[in-house]
Each structure stands twice: as C-alpha cells, then as structure tokens.
Amino acid sequence: MADQLSAAGLAAANDIPSLDRLLNAEALRPALAAHGRTQVVAALRRDLEALRKRALDGGVPRHELDAAAVAARTSAALDEAARPRLRAVYNLTGTVLHTNLGRALLPDEAVASVLRALTTPANLEFDLDTGGRGDRDDLIDDLLCELTGAEAATVVNNNAAAVLLMLNALADRREVVVSRGELVEIGGAFRIPDIMKRAGAKLVEVGTTNRTHAADYENAVGPRTAMLMKVHCSNYAVTGFTKSVGVADVAALAHARGLPATVDLGSGTLVDLTQFGLPKEDTVRETIAAGADLVTFSGDKLLGGPQAGLLVGRADLIRKIKKNPLKRALRVGKLTLAALEPVLQLYRAPEFLAQRLTTLRLLTRPMRDIQPQAERLRGVLAHAAGPSYAVEAVPMFSQIGSGALPIDQLPSYGLAVRYAGSGRPGRHLDRLETLLRRLPVPVIGRVADDALWLDLRCLEDRDEAAFAAQLAEPLA
Ligand SMILES: *Cc1c(COP(=O)(O)O)cnc(C)c1O
C-alpha cells in the first residue's frame, strides 16, 4: 500500500516527520523566534494530527510533509491567531462620533500623555506639595470648573455611570421627576427608566410625549421628591405641536421647593459650536449658568476626549457623590485621566481648537479639502472595484453622531458606488462592502438606496496615501 501511495506522489502515515525532528529543523526557526516553543509545539501537533488523519484517509501529497511546508502552515496559523482583534479601520460611514467605531479620536497631546502614564510612575493619588495622599479627581477638577463655571467636579467611567451614580447618591428611595418627552433610550442598554430603577430611585413621569408644562413639574413635587431632572434628547427630536420647559425654568421650580435641578446633557460640549459653523448645542457652562445644580456628560462625544463621564455642579452635591461607594466602583483609571487633562487644556485656547482637537477638526473639515479628495480617489476605487461597478464623486451629508445634534447634518463629499450590471444590486453591493471590510485596514462604509456610500470627511489628507495603496490592486 505504501508503495502504491509513493508511486502516486502520496505519503502514508508513517512518512510523517516527528515533532522532534521538525522542532530542530532550520525551517521552524523563525516561527520559534516569533511565537516561542509552547505555541509552536501546540501548532505543530495540530498540523501533524491533521496530516495523519488525511494520510490514513487516502494519502497526503509528499511536498506537504516538507519541513518548509509544515513551517509555513504553522507560521501562518500562529500569525493569524496573534493578529489583534481590536484593529484600525477607516471610518467612512459619515458618522464622525461613531459609537461602534470608538467615538472620539484623541489629539496628539493626549496620546503622548497616555503613553507617559503607561510607562512611568505618576502622581495619580499623590500630593506633590505635601507628600501626602492625593485624590485622583484633583488632576482635572480645577480645569473642569474653569471651563464650565461649576463649583466642583468629578469623573467616572462614562456618562451612563455618571447618571447612575448621581441618582443613587442623591435620590435613593426617593422620587425623580422627568418629562415624558425626555425618557430616552441610548444604544439599547441605557434607558432612563431602567437606570432609575437600578439606582434605587423612583421615576415620576410628567407631561406627555410632546408637551410638558411648568405646572406638570410643580404638581409632581411631593415630600418624597429628591430632584427635578432634565435629559438631553440625544438621538431624536420631538417636533410639531410641542412644549418643553427649559433648564432655567425647571431650576427655578426646583429651587423654590428647596430641591436640586439636574441635567443629563449627553454629549455636553464645552464651547459654542456655532463659532465653528456647527449647529447650536447648549454648552455645559450655559446649563450651569441657567441654574442646573448638577450636569453630567460624556468625555468621548463632542468633548473629543477619552471615554469618561463628567459630573460638574454644586460643591455640596459633588461631595455627597464622591462619598458614595459606587464612585469607587465606577472610578476612572490613570489612562483616562492622562488623556482627559490635555484635551481639557486645549479648550483654554479656543482659537486653536478646530485645528488641534481631532473631533472638531473632522467636524469642521472644509468642503474644499473633501471634494478634491473624492475626485482623486474616484478612479482608485473604480479600478479596485472593477467594471461591474460605477463610482461617482458626489455630495453627501455627514452626521455628528453619538447622540449629538441628532437631526443636523453636515455637508460633505464622498464616493457613491452603484452596481453597473443589470438586475438587483443588493447582493453585488453587499459583496463589495464585504471586500472593503476584509482589507488589511478595513474600510467601513454604508449601503443605502442601492448604493455603497463612502463619506470622506474622516479620511484626513495624511491618511490618503495609505488608503489608496490598499486599493492599488483590483479587489478579489
Ligand atoms: C450618550 C448619552 C448617555 C450615555 O453616555 P455614555 O458616555 O455613552 O455612557 C447618557 N445620556 C445621554 C443623554 C446621552 O446622550
């Protein structure tokens, strides 16, 4: 039988080289150097086991048993297993602050600071003036107060945590009055009624979906009321026959009863965005100035920093919040603080902000940059996609994303790819979308209205060459 196999160029099970022989083979050296003996032995065992099975089932081509062939398969398997799961992608979805793609990108100053905090000891909770123990919030609370006009500030893991902590610290087993028009759900898992329950607070809904009046709040206040709360309608708009009560009026009502008014501002910007040609969004400072006693917002939405939840407001309330055991459970790590401080520093120089704060630079990227880029890349993508597709450079609209300014759109430019053949385009567009997603640096676009849309707003000029290089050859 072995002779018959041999004559056909096939190997039998007893022709398979031993593990020891392979481990000493020259061809395995690179794999051993890259991945270490433990992993190489395990990968070789798997490979040899598969060969043995096939040999018993009828034979394996001889060349597959060469040490070089075994080494190549082993290296490929181990390289694949070692490839990071968290990978860089091109965000051409048109949504600048895309929650599923990691929201805000950090400016260089923040990256340098994180790197330093990662690799050197730092005064995270150490007071350099006294030599005594410090509080990690001290690293950023002065800056937050300066930028928002608040008396005090603290920071936790994200805005959902900030809201949970605020409610538990100030409204455990008491009532929180919220307008029915503001009972938001963000991304499925954050719903105001659920967070309330988890925090131990009782939600008292007032008004209707479209209209809430001052009297609705007033009538809801009772002996068990802990606060009046407003929530930013981050991902929807109530339009038509509507009425809501602004922060100043809710705060006045609350204060008249000796209660705090709190605001979950969601995205929470620190500057007036209209100076950059962007839509109006209430700033944290304006919200505090209007009378809010406590404001919570995200670090990685419009603020343009790391994932974090910021709480700013009255000193006595912040003190109470910091004493709550949940604060310890939800506190941020040093990497977050290392990233947050330089980002907040950038806000001290608003004249440079649109250049230095990555999020704002992307949101304000001028059409005179995006349109020519679309025209340059049109031919590149057309070549890569092949003759079955028609690629056009076209105007489109970007979104800010992450619940900021949900209905406002930013004029942008990009590439629209349509199927050039006859018949239904869906399958062909999905195929192209998949090919782009499987590139070494995946390109993430969006299929809608019988086209694949690639919004180029977030492809900055410095990344264009690498982007085009990936598309130099036709996609498989
Ligand atoms: C985004 C958002 C949240 C959740 O913030 P995270 O930082 O993602 O936890 C909560 N409330 C509102 C109003 C939001 O827009």
The ligand as a Tripos MOL2 file, in Angstrom:
@<TRIPOS>MOLECULE
LIG
   15    15     1     0     0
SMALL
NO_CHARGES

@<TRIPOS>ATOM
      1 C1        -24.6920   59.2560   25.2550 C.3       1 LIG1
      2 C2        -25.6100   59.5520   26.3630 C.ar      1 LIG1
      3 C3        -25.5420   58.8270   27.5450 C.ar      1 LIG1
      4 C4        -24.5600   57.7190   27.7440 C.3       1 LIG1
      5 O1        -23.2440   58.2090   27.7460 O.3       1 LIG1
      6 P1        -22.0030   57.2160   27.7120 P.3       1 LIG1
      7 O2        -20.8260   58.1110   27.8950 O.co2     1 LIG1
      8 O3        -22.0610   56.5250   26.3900 O.co2     1 LIG1
      9 O4        -22.1730   56.2620   28.8410 O.co2     1 LIG1
     10 C5        -26.4290   59.1430   28.5440 C.ar      1 LIG1
     11 N1        -27.3390   60.1120   28.3960 N.ar      1 LIG1
     12 C6        -27.4360   60.8270   27.2530 C.ar      1 LIG1
     13 C7        -28.4890   61.8850   27.1580 C.3       1 LIG1
     14 C8        -26.5740   60.5740   26.1990 C.ar      1 LIG1
     15 O5        -26.6480   61.2680   25.0670 O.3       1 LIG1
@<TRIPOS>BOND
     1     1     2 1
     2     2     3 ar
     3     2    14 ar
     4     3     4 1
     5     3    10 ar
     6     4     5 1
     7     5     6 1
     8     6     7 2
     9     6     8 1
    10     6     9 1
    11    10    11 ar
    12    11    12 ar
    13    12    13 1
    14    12    14 ar
    15    14    15 1
@<TRIPOS>SUBSTRUCTURE
     1 LIG1         1 GROUP 0 **** ****
